[in-house]
C-alpha cells in the first residue's frame, strides 16, 4: 500500500526554468525541506534517465539513505525519481510541466510505498506526507518566482 499526494500549481516562470530547477538534484535540500532531504549525491556524468542518486533524508526522528535513479527526464515536460531505503520504504516523485506562456503549470506527485511492517503507521503518516509535499511545492514556487526572469 502507498500514500500519495498529487498537487498542482502555476509557477510564474517558464517550463524550461522550472524543469532546470527540478533537474538540479543536488539542490533538492534547498527546497525539499519539509520532506527532510538533507543531501543528494549524483553519480558521475551528466544527468540522464537512469542516473543513480543517493538521497539522505532526516524526518520524524528517522535518518535514512535512499538509493535511487532518475526515471523520467524530458526537458520542460517531465521529471521523475524513484528511490528506496534499506527498510524497503520507497519514494516516487514525478513532475509534469505544462507551458502556459511565460508561466508553467506544475503537477507534482509524491508516492510513499510502505512495507507491511510499517502499514500500521499509514493513517498517521498520510496527512504528514501530504502536508510536506504541499510545503515543499510552495517552497519551490517561491524559490523560482523570487529569481528574476
C-alpha angles and dihedrals in degrees: 000000000000144000116231136193119187116185138170133199140160115238122202093233135079122272088249091056093047092047091049090056093047091049092051089089095171087064094057091104089062094063108012088072099130089050089057098240107161103166141010125194120193122203114250118282135043119321110265139153105290095028111148122238135189112206122192113204134182116187137146092002092306125114120196143157118228121204110212150154140215108261100180131025113167108150113243090356117059141003129179141174132185125192141167134197129218091264092058098255109144131199126197121188123188131177122190116190128202117187114228103181109279090354135063133221109220122198107195122189130183122188121187115194117203127200116232095264091061098045091097088069096048097099091050095044098046097074091045092051090051093047091049092049091051093047092048093048090051090048090052091049093050091046093053096042092049091061114086111245 
